[in-house]
Amino acid sequence: MGRNLMAHLRSNTTVRIPRSVFGALPKQLAAAAMLVRGSTPQGRYHFQVTAAAVDSPNAEQAMWRMVPDLDLLDQLLASEEFDKITITFRGIGEMLGDKNATNTNSATSWMDLSPFESDEFGMRRAYVNLVATAKDKTLWDTMDQAAINLAQALAGGPANIEYFYDGASNAAPPPPGKVRDGLGTTHHEAGTLWIGTDPNTSVLNLDGRFHHIQNAYAAGPAVFPALGSANPSLTALTLARRTAAAIADRANPAPAVGAFSLINPTLAGWQMAGSGRFTVIGNDTIESEGGIGPLSYTKDEFSDFALSVQWRSINLFDNSGVFIRFPILGNMNPSEDWKLAVDQGYEIQIDDRGYDPNTNATGSPLHMTGAVYQLAPAIKLASKSLGQWNTFEIEAVGPDIKVRLNGELVSHLTNNQGRPLNGHIGLQNHHAGSRVQFRNLLVKKMGAAVAAGRAR
């Protein structure tokens, strides 16, 4: 980490060539640009070539000024009378990183914490050592000479070309190094957290995750193993998307064989009762809001099954739950009895306070996150910190209901106390102001043979 620091080598070779060299050109010429690529054993480079018929050593400036002024384009073109074409060859070359660089070798590029400078908080500042190696300088020389060769080829002879450097027009090409920008001036530094498949030779894996660390990622040009000569922004965005997809895949586990998802972007198959509602966020997350009532999956009923769902709350007073095996009435209009889910079904509670409405006290195991509400107590509070995703795994086989929270068994109901062994699945909206999110609600039905096997 901190080694393999790379940047871009940049030069700007500007020339002016008479119009007559290019044959019969129309009077009106639009400023234009093109890309020319090159490669050497020392690395890759390219030229951003811009040209304009202006009496100025800055063809780029003319081009960028004209882009937003489309309404004035005809007027601008009509005003052109200059008899020469100004061409700029902006050369961009890649630096080759050194994965074995050390902060004691000033001839290599690296990043570290400064040994002699601290910020206002007493923390060591970042220290960057960026130098061009012999290979970099050879590539730079090759790239600059290629720009001169291109310009001379276009001009057709030394008498047809003038060069701009040192603030003046010159008959001779620029000496080596004369038209170069300083290292780091292109803001394209990269590579100190380079990716790779081997933990011994790279810092991150191909998804941008640090080797040997399960939940730390990096994104951006810092992950590049090599820089190339092109602007790194699109490559950085592409790799960042790949990293984001990898993080999402890990956070959204693949369904078990035979399991299927109940949550969809339109909540098709679900109906709301009571005064609350659920809002869809993105394509896979729903959030409770507005008031009390269950959101019920009405397309199917479930008897023996395994259910997993991820949920999170952001406030200590948030309250919700997962309903199973409850009956519903009619079309679940708000005027109908939404209490059926509580009174006749089973609620897997979400309330870290364990608030008991009968005693107006907190800390009740029968009302705590993971409890089968009022039927089987939670033996421990295994939920994560507010804002983090939790996972319920609920297994219902006959009268036996087991609840695991984040991998830990937190409650076990063995007596259904006369409640149904078959019914619907739902999510609770508890009160106005309570916002609990759910995603990845997956259900796997289990047959009689499976249930018999579990019973033994």
Secondary structure, DSSP 8 states (H G I E B T S, - for coil): ---S-B-EEEEEEEEEEEGGGG-S--S----EEEEEEEEETTEEEEEEEEEE-SSSS-HHHHHHHHTT-GGGHHHHHHT---SEEEEEEEEEEE----TT--TT-TTS-EEEEEEEEE-TTS-EEEEEE----HHHHHHHHHHHHHHHHHHHHHHSSGGG-EEEETTEEESS---TTTTB--TTTT---B-TT-B-S-TTT-SB-TTSBBTT-SS-B--SGGG-S---SS-SHHHHHHHHHHHHHHHHHHHS----TT-EE---TT-TTEEE-SS-EEEEETTTEEEEESSSEEEEEEEEEESSEEEEEEEEESSTT--EEEEEEE---TT--TTS-TTHHHHHSEEEEE-TT--BTTTTBS--GGGSTTSBTTTB--SS----STTS-EEEEEEEETTEEEEEETTEEEEEE---TT--SSEEEEEEE-STT--EEEEEEEEEE--HHHHHHHH-
